[in-house]
Amino acid sequence: MNALKNSVRLTGFLGSNPEVKAINDNKNLARVSIATHTRHRNSDGEWTTDTQWHNLVFWGKQAVFVEKSLTKGSEITVEGKLVNRQYVDKTGVTRYVTEISVQELLLLSRKPEE
């Protein structure tokens, strides 16, 4: 049951190409956001779609795979854990970020044709 304490699974579509960079000790980091969609009926009985955006973080070999294999529009399923962090931006304002640190990745569709 310990594995269920901080576990997230999402299936969605990439909103952009992954941003990849090398950081200390030649460790790779990739960031990308995915959109998840939920359909429901509104009060008038019409179908509407609710879209939520989620920030994903990949480390190490996964980051390299993401850079080579994923592009905007790719459909993926991820499993990971929620990470909350804060930082001070260039103007001195404290910003808060919630991300999913991805541990497992499943590619559901191939790269979209360019």
Jmol script that loads the backbone (N, CA, C; Angstrom):
load data "model"
ATOM      1  N   MET A   1       0.800  -1.208   0.000  1.00  0.00           N
ATOM      2  CA  MET A   1       0.000   0.000   0.000  1.00  0.00           C
ATOM      3  C   MET A   1       0.843   1.273   0.000  1.00  0.00           C
ATOM      4  N   ASN A   2       2.112   1.193   0.387  1.00  0.00           N
ATOM      5  CA  ASN A   2       2.939   2.398   0.397  1.00  0.00           C
ATOM      6  C   ASN A   2       3.065   3.029  -0.972  1.00  0.00           C
ATOM      7  N   ALA A   3       3.035   2.212  -2.033  1.00  0.00           N
ATOM      8  CA  ALA A   3       3.174   2.734  -3.396  1.00  0.00           C
ATOM      9  C   ALA A   3       1.974   3.581  -3.798  1.00  0.00           C
ATOM     10  N   LEU A   4       0.851   3.438  -3.108  1.00  0.00           N
ATOM     11  CA  LEU A   4      -0.350   4.182  -3.465  1.00  0.00           C
ATOM     12  C   LEU A   4      -0.439   5.545  -2.786  1.00  0.00           C
ATOM     13  N   LYS A   5       0.472   5.870  -1.895  1.00  0.00           N
ATOM     14  CA  LYS A   5       0.384   7.119  -1.146  1.00  0.00           C
ATOM     15  C   LYS A   5       0.583   8.355  -2.011  1.00  0.00           C
ATOM     16  N   ASN A   6       1.418   8.289  -3.008  1.00  0.00           N
ATOM     17  CA  ASN A   6       1.646   9.425  -3.900  1.00  0.00           C
ATOM     18  C   ASN A   6       1.821   8.871  -5.308  1.00  0.00           C
ATOM     19  N   SER A   7       0.719   8.548  -5.950  1.00  0.00           N
ATOM     20  CA  SER A   7       0.758   7.923  -7.266  1.00  0.00           C
ATOM     21  C   SER A   7      -0.254   8.597  -8.186  1.00  0.00           C
ATOM     22  N   VAL A   8       0.206   8.915  -9.399  1.00  0.00           N
ATOM     23  CA  VAL A   8      -0.637   9.583 -10.385  1.00  0.00           C
ATOM     24  C   VAL A   8      -0.510   8.829 -11.709  1.00  0.00           C
ATOM     25  N   ARG A   9      -1.645   8.607 -12.378  1.00  0.00           N
ATOM     26  CA  ARG A   9      -1.661   8.035 -13.733  1.00  0.00           C
ATOM     27  C   ARG A   9      -2.466   8.971 -14.614  1.00  0.00           C
ATOM     28  N   LEU A  10      -1.895   9.297 -15.763  1.00  0.00           N
ATOM     29  CA  LEU A  10      -2.563  10.193 -16.706  1.00  0.00           C
ATOM     30  C   LEU A  10      -2.387   9.676 -18.122  1.00  0.00           C
ATOM     31  N   THR A  11      -3.405   9.883 -18.942  1.00  0.00           N
ATOM     32  CA  THR A  11      -3.316   9.633 -20.369  1.00  0.00           C
ATOM     33  C   THR A  11      -3.723  10.918 -21.062  1.00  0.00           C
ATOM     34  N   GLY A  12      -2.879  11.380 -21.984  1.00  0.00           N
ATOM     35  CA  GLY A  12      -3.186  12.626 -22.663  1.00  0.00           C
ATOM     36  C   GLY A  12      -2.278  12.868 -23.853  1.00  0.00           C
ATOM     37  N   PHE A  13      -2.374  14.079 -24.388  1.00  0.00           N
ATOM     38  CA  PHE A  13      -1.645  14.475 -25.585  1.00  0.00           C
ATOM     39  C   PHE A  13      -0.671  15.591 -25.251  1.00  0.00           C
ATOM     40  N   LEU A  14       0.553  15.499 -25.798  1.00  0.00           N
ATOM     41  CA  LEU A  14       1.551  16.536 -25.557  1.00  0.00           C
ATOM     42  C   LEU A  14       1.134  17.839 -26.200  1.00  0.00           C
ATOM     43  N   GLY A  15       1.292  18.929 -25.455  1.00  0.00           N
ATOM     44  CA  GLY A  15       0.929  20.250 -25.952  1.00  0.00           C
ATOM     45  C   GLY A  15       2.065  20.947 -26.678  1.00  0.00           C
ATOM     46  N   SER A  16       3.281  20.411 -26.564  1.00  0.00           N
ATOM     47  CA  SER A  16       4.439  20.997 -27.228  1.00  0.00           C
ATOM     48  C   SER A  16       5.518  19.926 -27.327  1.00  0.00           C
ATOM     49  N   ASN A  17       6.596  20.260 -28.012  1.00  0.00           N
ATOM     50  CA  ASN A  17       7.741  19.361 -28.030  1.00  0.00           C
ATOM     51  C   ASN A  17       8.437  19.435 -26.674  1.00  0.00           C
ATOM     52  N   PRO A  18       9.023  18.335 -26.209  1.00  0.00           N
ATOM     53  CA  PRO A  18       9.705  18.353 -24.915  1.00  0.00           C
ATOM     54  C   PRO A  18      10.892  19.321 -24.910  1.00  0.00           C
ATOM     55  N   GLU A  19      11.108  19.967 -23.758  1.00  0.00           N
ATOM     56  CA  GLU A  19      12.283  20.811 -23.551  1.00  0.00           C
ATOM     57  C   GLU A  19      13.284  19.979 -22.761  1.00  0.00           C
ATOM     58  N   VAL A  20      14.453  19.744 -23.340  1.00  0.00           N
ATOM     59  CA  VAL A  20      15.451  18.876 -22.726  1.00  0.00           C
ATOM     60  C   VAL A  20      16.716  19.672 -22.482  1.00  0.00           C
ATOM     61  N   LYS A  21      17.328  19.436 -21.305  1.00  0.00           N
ATOM     62  CA  LYS A  21      18.616  20.070 -21.020  1.00  0.00           C
ATOM     63  C   LYS A  21      19.439  19.163 -20.134  1.00  0.00           C
ATOM     64  N   ALA A  22      20.742  19.327 -20.245  1.00  0.00           N
ATOM     65  CA  ALA A  22      21.673  18.594 -19.384  1.00  0.00           C
ATOM     66  C   ALA A  22      21.961  19.465 -18.169  1.00  0.00           C
ATOM     67  N   ILE A  23      21.969  18.825 -16.989  1.00  0.00           N
ATOM     68  CA  ILE A  23      22.275  19.559 -15.770  1.00  0.00           C
ATOM     69  C   ILE A  23      23.484  18.909 -15.105  1.00  0.00           C
ATOM     70  N   ASN A  24      23.772  19.243 -13.879  1.00  0.00           N
ATOM     71  CA  ASN A  24      24.956  18.748 -13.174  1.00  0.00           C
ATOM     72  C   ASN A  24      25.188  17.263 -13.371  1.00  0.00           C
ATOM     73  N   ASP A  25      26.465  16.879 -13.442  1.00  0.00           N
ATOM     74  CA  ASP A  25      26.881  15.481 -13.581  1.00  0.00           C
ATOM     75  C   ASP A  25      26.328  14.822 -14.844  1.00  0.00           C
ATOM     76  N   ASN A  26      26.135  15.609 -15.900  1.00  0.00           N
ATOM     77  CA  ASN A  26      25.629  15.092 -17.182  1.00  0.00           C
ATOM     78  C   ASN A  26      24.292  14.384 -17.062  1.00  0.00           C
ATOM     79  N   LYS A  27      23.477  14.789 -16.107  1.00  0.00           N
ATOM     80  CA  LYS A  27      22.141  14.212 -15.950  1.00  0.00           C
ATOM     81  C   LYS A  27      21.183  14.994 -16.843  1.00  0.00           C
ATOM     82  N   ASN A  28      20.309  14.273 -17.547  1.00  0.00           N
ATOM     83  CA  ASN A  28      19.360  14.905 -18.459  1.00  0.00           C
ATOM     84  C   ASN A  28      18.020  15.130 -17.773  1.00  0.00           C
ATOM     85  N   LEU A  29      17.381  16.232 -18.157  1.00  0.00           N
ATOM     86  CA  LEU A  29      16.077  16.608 -17.635  1.00  0.00           C
ATOM     87  C   LEU A  29      15.201  17.003 -18.816  1.00  0.00           C
ATOM     88  N   ALA A  30      13.986  16.447 -18.876  1.00  0.00           N
ATOM     89  CA  ALA A  30      13.034  16.819 -19.928  1.00  0.00           C
ATOM     90  C   ALA A  30      11.751  17.282 -19.258  1.00  0.00           C
ATOM     91  N   ARG A  31      11.186  18.356 -19.797  1.00  0.00           N
ATOM     92  CA  ARG A  31       9.900  18.878 -19.319  1.00  0.00           C
ATOM     93  C   ARG A  31       8.948  18.997 -20.497  1.00  0.00           C
ATOM     94  N   VAL A  32       7.686  18.668 -20.234  1.00  0.00           N
ATOM     95  CA  VAL A  32       6.650  18.810 -21.248  1.00  0.00           C
ATOM     96  C   VAL A  32       5.304  18.819 -20.526  1.00  0.00           C
ATOM     97  N   SER A  33       4.296  19.368 -21.160  1.00  0.00           N
ATOM     98  CA  SER A  33       2.958  19.343 -20.568  1.00  0.00           C
ATOM     99  C   SER A  33       2.042  18.482 -21.431  1.00  0.00           C
ATOM    100  N   ILE A  34       1.079  17.838 -20.759  1.00  0.00           N
ATOM    101  CA  ILE A  34       0.074  17.066 -21.496  1.00  0.00           C
ATOM    102  C   ILE A  34      -1.311  17.568 -21.109  1.00  0.00           C
ATOM    103  N   ALA A  35      -2.212  17.409 -22.054  1.00  0.00           N
ATOM    104  CA  ALA A  35      -3.609  17.771 -21.833  1.00  0.00           C
ATOM    105  C   ALA A  35      -4.411  16.494 -21.635  1.00  0.00           C
ATOM    106  N   THR A  36      -5.242  16.495 -20.602  1.00  0.00           N
ATOM    107  CA  THR A  36      -6.201  15.412 -20.405  1.00  0.00           C
ATOM    108  C   THR A  36      -7.598  15.994 -20.600  1.00  0.00           C
ATOM    109  N   HIS A  37      -8.491  15.196 -21.133  1.00  0.00           N
ATOM    110  CA  HIS A  37      -9.826  15.667 -21.468  1.00  0.00           C
ATOM    111  C   HIS A  37     -10.891  14.824 -20.752  1.00  0.00           C
ATOM    112  N   THR A  38     -11.897  15.495 -20.229  1.00  0.00           N
ATOM    113  CA  THR A  38     -13.040  14.828 -19.617  1.00  0.00           C
ATOM    114  C   THR A  38     -14.300  15.354 -20.281  1.00  0.00           C
ATOM    115  N   ARG A  39     -15.155  14.438 -20.749  1.00  0.00           N
ATOM    116  CA  ARG A  39     -16.421  14.840 -21.370  1.00  0.00           C
ATOM    117  C   ARG A  39     -17.550  14.647 -20.380  1.00  0.00           C
ATOM    118  N   HIS A  40     -18.465  15.605 -20.341  1.00  0.00           N
ATOM    119  CA  HIS A  40     -19.641  15.502 -19.487  1.00  0.00           C
ATOM    120  C   HIS A  40     -20.767  16.353 -20.072  1.00  0.00           C
ATOM    121  N   ARG A  41     -21.953  16.130 -19.576  1.00  0.00           N
ATOM    122  CA  ARG A  41     -23.106  16.924 -20.023  1.00  0.00           C
ATOM    123  C   ARG A  41     -23.254  18.137 -19.118  1.00  0.00           C
ATOM    124  N   ASN A  42     -23.510  19.292 -19.734  1.00  0.00           N
ATOM    125  CA  ASN A  42     -23.751  20.503 -18.949  1.00  0.00           C
ATOM    126  C   ASN A  42     -25.217  20.549 -18.516  1.00  0.00           C
ATOM    127  N   SER A  43     -25.624  21.638 -17.882  1.00  0.00           N
ATOM    128  CA  SER A  43     -26.995  21.742 -17.366  1.00  0.00           C
ATOM    129  C   SER A  43     -28.049  21.754 -18.473  1.00  0.00           C
ATOM    130  N   ASP A  44     -27.636  22.086 -19.718  1.00  0.00           N
ATOM    131  CA  ASP A  44     -28.566  22.064 -20.849  1.00  0.00           C
ATOM    132  C   ASP A  44     -28.607  20.707 -21.548  1.00  0.00           C
ATOM    133  N   GLY A  45     -27.841  19.747 -21.038  1.00  0.00           N
ATOM    134  CA  GLY A  45     -27.822  18.420 -21.636  1.00  0.00           C
ATOM    135  C   GLY A  45     -26.871  18.283 -22.810  1.00  0.00           C
ATOM    136  N   GLU A  46     -26.063  19.320 -23.090  1.00  0.00           N
ATOM    137  CA  GLU A  46     -25.102  19.274 -24.191  1.00  0.00           C
ATOM    138  C   GLU A  46     -23.768  18.733 -23.686  1.00  0.00           C
ATOM    139  N   TRP A  47     -23.102  17.994 -24.569  1.00  0.00           N
ATOM    140  CA  TRP A  47     -21.790  17.464 -24.212  1.00  0.00           C
ATOM    141  C   TRP A  47     -20.754  18.584 -24.254  1.00  0.00           C
ATOM    142  N   THR A  48     -19.931  18.668 -23.218  1.00  0.00           N
ATOM    143  CA  THR A  48     -18.830  19.626 -23.173  1.00  0.00           C
ATOM    144  C   THR A  48     -17.562  18.878 -22.795  1.00  0.00           C
ATOM    145  N   THR A  49     -16.433  19.460 -23.132  1.00  0.00           N
ATOM    146  CA  THR A  49     -15.135  18.868 -22.816  1.00  0.00           C
ATOM    147  C   THR A  49     -14.380  19.788 -21.879  1.00  0.00           C
ATOM    148  N   ASP A  50     -13.884  19.217 -20.798  1.00  0.00           N
ATOM    149  CA  ASP A  50     -13.061  19.943 -19.838  1.00  0.00           C
ATOM    150  C   ASP A  50     -11.620  19.492 -20.042  1.00  0.00           C
ATOM    151  N   THR A  51     -10.727  20.437 -20.302  1.00  0.00           N
ATOM    152  CA  THR A  51      -9.322  20.125 -20.526  1.00  0.00           C
ATOM    153  C   THR A  51      -8.490  20.607 -19.349  1.00  0.00           C
ATOM    154  N   GLN A  52      -7.632  19.723 -18.850  1.00  0.00           N
ATOM    155  CA  GLN A  52      -6.694  20.051 -17.773  1.00  0.00           C
ATOM    156  C   GLN A  52      -5.276  19.870 -18.304  1.00  0.00           C
ATOM    157  N   TRP A  53      -4.379  20.770 -17.931  1.00  0.00           N
ATOM    158  CA  TRP A  53      -2.974  20.688 -18.327  1.00  0.00           C
ATOM    159  C   TRP A  53      -2.128  20.254 -17.143  1.00  0.00           C
ATOM    160  N   HIS A  54      -1.174  19.349 -17.403  1.00  0.00           N
ATOM    161  CA  HIS A  54      -0.318  18.793 -16.360  1.00  0.00           C
ATOM    162  C   HIS A  54       1.143  18.897 -16.807  1.00  0.00           C
ATOM    163  N   ASN A  55       2.002  19.328 -15.893  1.00  0.00           N
ATOM    164  CA  ASN A  55       3.436  19.447 -16.173  1.00  0.00           C
ATOM    165  C   ASN A  55       4.138  18.146 -15.807  1.00  0.00           C
ATOM    166  N   LEU A  56       4.888  17.595 -16.765  1.00  0.00           N
ATOM    167  CA  LEU A  56       5.618  16.345 -16.562  1.00  0.00           C
ATOM    168  C   LEU A  56       7.111  16.611 -16.524  1.00  0.00           C
ATOM    169  N   VAL A  57       7.822  15.837 -15.699  1.00  0.00           N
ATOM    170  CA  VAL A  57       9.279  15.920 -15.610  1.00  0.00           C
ATOM    171  C   VAL A  57       9.841  14.515 -15.775  1.00  0.00           C
ATOM    172  N   PHE A  58      10.832  14.370 -16.664  1.00  0.00           N
ATOM    173  CA  PHE A  58      11.513  13.104 -16.912  1.00  0.00           C
ATOM    174  C   PHE A  58      12.999  13.287 -16.605  1.00  0.00           C
ATOM    175  N   TRP A  59      13.633  12.265 -16.050  1.00  0.00           N
ATOM    176  CA  TRP A  59      15.050  12.337 -15.695  1.00  0.00           C
ATOM    177  C   TRP A  59      15.848  11.237 -16.395  1.00  0.00           C
ATOM    178  N   GLY A  60      17.135  11.483 -16.578  1.00  0.00           N
ATOM    179  CA  GLY A  60      18.080  10.467 -17.044  1.00  0.00           C
ATOM    180  C   GLY A  60      17.766   9.907 -18.412  1.00  0.00           C
ATOM    181  N   LYS A  61      17.807   8.574 -18.502  1.00  0.00           N
ATOM    182  CA  LYS A  61      17.584   7.897 -19.782  1.00  0.00           C
ATOM    183  C   LYS A  61      16.176   8.131 -20.313  1.00  0.00           C
ATOM    184  N   GLN A  62      15.213   8.290 -19.416  1.00  0.00           N
ATOM    185  CA  GLN A  62      13.852   8.589 -19.868  1.00  0.00           C
ATOM    186  C   GLN A  62      13.812   9.929 -20.591  1.00  0.00           C
ATOM    187  N   ALA A  63      14.567  10.905 -20.105  1.00  0.00           N
ATOM    188  CA  ALA A  63      14.604  12.225 -20.744  1.00  0.00           C
ATOM    189  C   ALA A  63      15.160  12.117 -22.158  1.00  0.00           C
ATOM    190  N   VAL A  64      16.174  11.300 -22.346  1.00  0.00           N
ATOM    191  CA  VAL A  64      16.754  11.092 -23.678  1.00  0.00           C
ATOM    192  C   VAL A  64      15.731  10.422 -24.590  1.00  0.00           C
ATOM    193  N   PHE A  65      15.025   9.409 -24.078  1.00  0.00           N
ATOM    194  CA  PHE A  65      13.990   8.741 -24.859  1.00  0.00           C
ATOM    195  C   PHE A  65      12.892   9.716 -25.266  1.00  0.00           C
ATOM    196  N   VAL A  66      12.456  10.543 -24.317  1.00  0.00           N
ATOM    197  CA  VAL A  66      11.397  11.519 -24.577  1.00  0.00           C
ATOM    198  C   VAL A  66      11.818  12.477 -25.685  1.00  0.00           C
ATOM    199  N   GLU A  67      13.058  12.939 -25.633  1.00  0.00           N
ATOM    200  CA  GLU A  67      13.558  13.878 -26.641  1.00  0.00           C
ATOM    201  C   GLU A  67      13.533  13.256 -28.041  1.00  0.00           C
ATOM    202  N   LYS A  68      13.885  11.989 -28.136  1.00  0.00           N
ATOM    203  CA  LYS A  68      13.971  11.319 -29.430  1.00  0.00           C
ATOM    204  C   LYS A  68      12.623  10.806 -29.942  1.00  0.00           C
ATOM    205  N   SER A  69      11.699  10.506 -29.037  1.00  0.00           N
ATOM    206  CA  SER A  69      10.493   9.778 -29.428  1.00  0.00           C
ATOM    207  C   SER A  69       9.194  10.565 -29.381  1.00  0.00           C
ATOM    208  N   LEU A  70       9.145  11.673 -28.646  1.00  0.00           N
ATOM    209  CA  LEU A  70       7.882  12.388 -28.468  1.00  0.00           C
ATOM    210  C   LEU A  70       7.912  13.758 -29.120  1.00  0.00           C
ATOM    211  N   THR A  71       6.784  14.124 -29.717  1.00  0.00           N
ATOM    212  CA  THR A  71       6.615  15.454 -30.287  1.00  0.00           C
ATOM    213  C   THR A  71       5.215  15.950 -29.929  1.00  0.00           C
ATOM    214  N   LYS A  72       4.991  17.208 -30.199  1.00  0.00           N
ATOM    215  CA  LYS A  72       3.678  17.797 -29.945  1.00  0.00           C
ATOM    216  C   LYS A  72       2.596  16.921 -30.576  1.00  0.00           C
ATOM    217  N   GLY A  73       1.557  16.603 -29.798  1.00  0.00           N
ATOM    218  CA  GLY A  73       0.455  15.788 -30.296  1.00  0.00           C
ATOM    219  C   GLY A  73       0.565  14.313 -29.981  1.00  0.00           C
ATOM    220  N   SER A  74       1.750  13.843 -29.535  1.00  0.00           N
ATOM    221  CA  SER A  74       1.896  12.429 -29.178  1.00  0.00           C
ATOM    222  C   SER A  74       0.967  12.082 -28.028  1.00  0.00           C
ATOM    223  N   GLU A  75       0.347  10.901 -28.090  1.00  0.00           N
ATOM    224  CA  GLU A  75      -0.508  10.436 -27.005  1.00  0.00           C
ATOM    225  C   GLU A  75       0.297   9.484 -26.127  1.00  0.00           C
ATOM    226  N   ILE A  76       0.312   9.769 -24.814  1.00  0.00           N
ATOM    227  CA  ILE A  76       1.072   8.952 -23.885  1.00  0.00           C
ATOM    228  C   ILE A  76       0.264   8.674 -22.622  1.00  0.00           C
ATOM    229  N   THR A  77       0.680   7.626 -21.917  1.00  0.00           N
ATOM    230  CA  THR A  77       0.207   7.360 -20.562  1.00  0.00           C
ATOM    231  C   THR A  77       1.431   7.395 -19.669  1.00  0.00           C
ATOM    232  N   VAL A  78       1.309   8.074 -18.529  1.00  0.00           N
ATOM    233  CA  VAL A  78       2.423   8.153 -17.590  1.00  0.00           C
ATOM    234  C   VAL A  78       1.948   7.751 -16.202  1.00  0.00           C
ATOM    235  N   GLU A  79       2.895   7.283 -15.422  1.00  0.00           N
ATOM    236  CA  GLU A  79       2.666   7.038 -14.000  1.00  0.00           C
ATOM    237  C   GLU A  79       3.838   7.658 -13.262  1.00  0.00           C
ATOM    238  N   GLY A  80       3.532   8.349 -12.182  1.00  0.00           N
ATOM    239  CA  GLY A  80       4.584   8.992 -11.418  1.00  0.00           C
ATOM    240  C   GLY A  80       4.062   9.492 -10.096  1.00  0.00           C
ATOM    241  N   LYS A  81       4.784  10.471  -9.533  1.00  0.00           N
ATOM    242  CA  LYS A  81       4.364  11.030  -8.256  1.00  0.00           C
ATOM    243  C   LYS A  81       4.273  12.540  -8.354  1.00  0.00           C
ATOM    244  N   LEU A  82       3.382  13.116  -7.548  1.00  0.00           N
ATOM    245  CA  LEU A  82       3.237  14.566  -7.505  1.00  0.00           C
ATOM    246  C   LEU A  82       4.384  15.180  -6.728  1.00  0.00           C
ATOM    247  N   VAL A  83       4.915  16.268  -7.279  1.00  0.00           N
ATOM    248  CA  VAL A  83       5.986  17.013  -6.625  1.00  0.00           C
ATOM    249  C   VAL A  83       5.582  18.478  -6.599  1.00  0.00           C
ATOM    250  N   ASN A  84       5.577  19.069  -5.423  1.00  0.00           N
ATOM    251  CA  ASN A  84       5.301  20.496  -5.274  1.00  0.00           C
ATOM    252  C   ASN A  84       6.607  21.192  -4.945  1.00  0.00           C
ATOM    253  N   ARG A  85       6.868  22.299  -5.624  1.00  0.00           N
ATOM    254  CA  ARG A  85       8.090  23.063  -5.347  1.00  0.00           C
ATOM    255  C   ARG A  85       7.793  24.544  -5.507  1.00  0.00           C
ATOM    256  N   GLN A  86       8.714  25.345  -5.031  1.00  0.00           N
ATOM    257  CA  GLN A  86       8.578  26.791  -5.175  1.00  0.00           C
ATOM    258  C   GLN A  86       9.924  27.373  -5.558  1.00  0.00           C
ATOM    259  N   TYR A  87       9.877  28.535  -6.204  1.00  0.00           N
ATOM    260  CA  TYR A  87      11.083  29.245  -6.590  1.00  0.00           C
ATOM    261  C   TYR A  87      10.768  30.728  -6.635  1.00  0.00           C
ATOM    262  N   VAL A  88      11.811  31.541  -6.648  1.00  0.00           N
ATOM    263  CA  VAL A  88      11.653  32.985  -6.750  1.00  0.00           C
ATOM    264  C   VAL A  88      12.026  33.386  -8.170  1.00  0.00           C
ATOM    265  N   ASP A  89      11.098  34.046  -8.881  1.00  0.00           N
ATOM    266  CA  ASP A  89      11.356  34.429 -10.269  1.00  0.00           C
ATOM    267  C   ASP A  89      12.258  35.663 -10.338  1.00  0.00           C
ATOM    268  N   LYS A  90      12.547  36.109 -11.549  1.00  0.00           N
ATOM    269  CA  LYS A  90      13.471  37.230 -11.775  1.00  0.00           C
ATOM    270  C   LYS A  90      12.999  38.534 -11.156  1.00  0.00           C
ATOM    271  N   THR A  91      11.681  38.657 -10.951  1.00  0.00           N
ATOM    272  CA  THR A  91      11.148  39.889 -10.361  1.00  0.00           C
ATOM    273  C   THR A  91      11.023  39.797  -8.837  1.00  0.00           C
ATOM    274  N   GLY A  92      11.451  38.671  -8.256  1.00  0.00           N
ATOM    275  CA  GLY A  92      11.411  38.508  -6.809  1.00  0.00           C
ATOM    276  C   GLY A  92      10.121  37.925  -6.270  1.00  0.00           C
ATOM    277  N   VAL A  93       9.222  37.473  -7.162  1.00  0.00           N
ATOM    278  CA  VAL A  93       7.949  36.893  -6.747  1.00  0.00           C
ATOM    279  C   VAL A  93       8.120  35.385  -6.541  1.00  0.00           C
ATOM    280  N   THR A  94       7.594  34.889  -5.426  1.00  0.00           N
ATOM    281  CA  THR A  94       7.642  33.454  -5.162  1.00  0.00           C
ATOM    282  C   THR A  94       6.570  32.756  -5.995  1.00  0.00           C
ATOM    283  N   ARG A  95       6.990  31.773  -6.769  1.00  0.00           N
ATOM    284  CA  ARG A  95       6.084  30.994  -7.621  1.00  0.00           C
ATOM    285  C   ARG A  95       5.998  29.570  -7.095  1.00  0.00           C
ATOM    286  N   TYR A  96       4.812  28.975  -7.238  1.00  0.00           N
ATOM    287  CA  TYR A  96       4.574  27.606  -6.795  1.00  0.00           C
ATOM    288  C   TYR A  96       4.235  26.747  -8.015  1.00  0.00           C
ATOM    289  N   VAL A  97       4.812  25.546  -8.056  1.00  0.00           N
ATOM    290  CA  VAL A  97       4.638  24.660  -9.202  1.00  0.00           C
ATOM    291  C   VAL A  97       4.295  23.259  -8.704  1.00  0.00           C
ATOM    292  N   THR A  98       3.333  22.622  -9.366  1.00  0.00           N
ATOM    293  CA  THR A  98       3.040  21.207  -9.129  1.00  0.00           C
ATOM    294  C   THR A  98       3.362  20.455 -10.412  1.00  0.00           C
ATOM    295  N   GLU A  99       4.177  19.421 -10.284  1.00  0.00           N
ATOM    296  CA  GLU A  99       4.619  18.630 -11.435  1.00  0.00           C
ATOM    297  C   GLU A  99       4.430  17.151 -11.135  1.00  0.00           C
ATOM    298  N   ILE A 100       4.471  16.360 -12.191  1.00  0.00           N
ATOM    299  CA  ILE A 100       4.481  14.915 -12.045  1.00  0.00           C
ATOM    300  C   ILE A 100       5.865  14.428 -12.423  1.00  0.00           C
ATOM    301  N   SER A 101       6.555  13.848 -11.468  1.00  0.00           N
ATOM    302  CA  SER A 101       7.850  13.232 -11.730  1.00  0.00           C
ATOM    303  C   SER A 101       7.559  11.836 -12.269  1.00  0.00           C
ATOM    304  N   VAL A 102       7.792  11.654 -13.568  1.00  0.00           N
ATOM    305  CA  VAL A 102       7.366  10.434 -14.264  1.00  0.00           C
ATOM    306  C   VAL A 102       8.323   9.287 -13.969  1.00  0.00           C
ATOM    307  N   GLN A 103       7.731   8.147 -13.598  1.00  0.00           N
ATOM    308  CA  GLN A 103       8.504   6.933 -13.352  1.00  0.00           C
ATOM    309  C   GLN A 103       8.284   5.903 -14.457  1.00  0.00           C
ATOM    310  N   GLU A 104       7.091   5.875 -15.040  1.00  0.00           N
ATOM    311  CA  GLU A 104       6.760   4.941 -16.124  1.00  0.00           C
ATOM    312  C   GLU A 104       6.122   5.711 -17.270  1.00  0.00           C
ATOM    313  N   LEU A 105       6.439   5.313 -18.497  1.00  0.00           N
ATOM    314  CA  LEU A 105       5.923   5.972 -19.694  1.00  0.00           C
ATOM    315  C   LEU A 105       5.502   4.919 -20.701  1.00  0.00           C
ATOM    316  N   LEU A 106       4.319   5.117 -21.287  1.00  0.00           N
ATOM    317  CA  LEU A 106       3.831   4.253 -22.354  1.00  0.00           C
ATOM    318  C   LEU A 106       3.439   5.142 -23.519  1.00  0.00           C
ATOM    319  N   LEU A 107       4.057   4.932 -24.666  1.00  0.00           N
ATOM    320  CA  LEU A 107       3.748   5.689 -25.874  1.00  0.00           C
ATOM    321  C   LEU A 107       2.567   5.022 -26.561  1.00  0.00           C
ATOM    322  N   LEU A 108       1.454   5.750 -26.709  1.00  0.00           N
ATOM    323  CA  LEU A 108       0.235   5.187 -27.291  1.00  0.00           C
ATOM    324  C   LEU A 108       0.113   5.441 -28.785  1.00  0.00           C
ATOM    325  N   SER A 109       0.744   6.491 -29.268  1.00  0.00           N
ATOM    326  CA  SER A 109       0.685   6.774 -30.702  1.00  0.00           C
ATOM    327  C   SER A 109       2.069   7.166 -31.174  1.00  0.00           C
ATOM    328  N   ARG A 110       2.294   6.974 -32.441  1.00  0.00           N
ATOM    329  CA  ARG A 110       3.576   7.350 -33.015  1.00  0.00           C
ATOM    330  C   ARG A 110       3.666   8.853 -33.145  1.00  0.00           C
ATOM    331  N   LYS A 111       4.852   9.331 -33.498  1.00  0.00           N
ATOM    332  CA  LYS A 111       5.031  10.743 -33.727  1.00  0.00           C
ATOM    333  C   LYS A 111       4.087  11.211 -34.811  1.00  0.00           C
ATOM    334  N   PRO A 112       3.406  12.332 -34.600  1.00  0.00           N
ATOM    335  CA  PRO A 112       2.549  12.863 -35.679  1.00  0.00           C
ATOM    336  C   PRO A 112       3.396  13.222 -36.900  1.00  0.00           C
ATOM    337  N   GLU A 113       2.819  13.058 -38.069  1.00  0.00           N
ATOM    338  CA  GLU A 113       3.517  13.436 -39.307  1.00  0.00           C
ATOM    339  C   GLU A 113       3.694  14.938 -39.339  1.00  0.00           C
ATOM    340  N   GLU A 114       4.839  15.388 -39.830  1.00  0.00           N
ATOM    341  CA  GLU A 114       5.097  16.832 -39.874  1.00  0.00           C
ATOM    342  C   GLU A 114       4.679  17.422 -41.192  1.00  0.00           C
TER     343      GLU A 114
END
end "model"
wireframe off; spacefill off
backbone 0.3
color backbone group
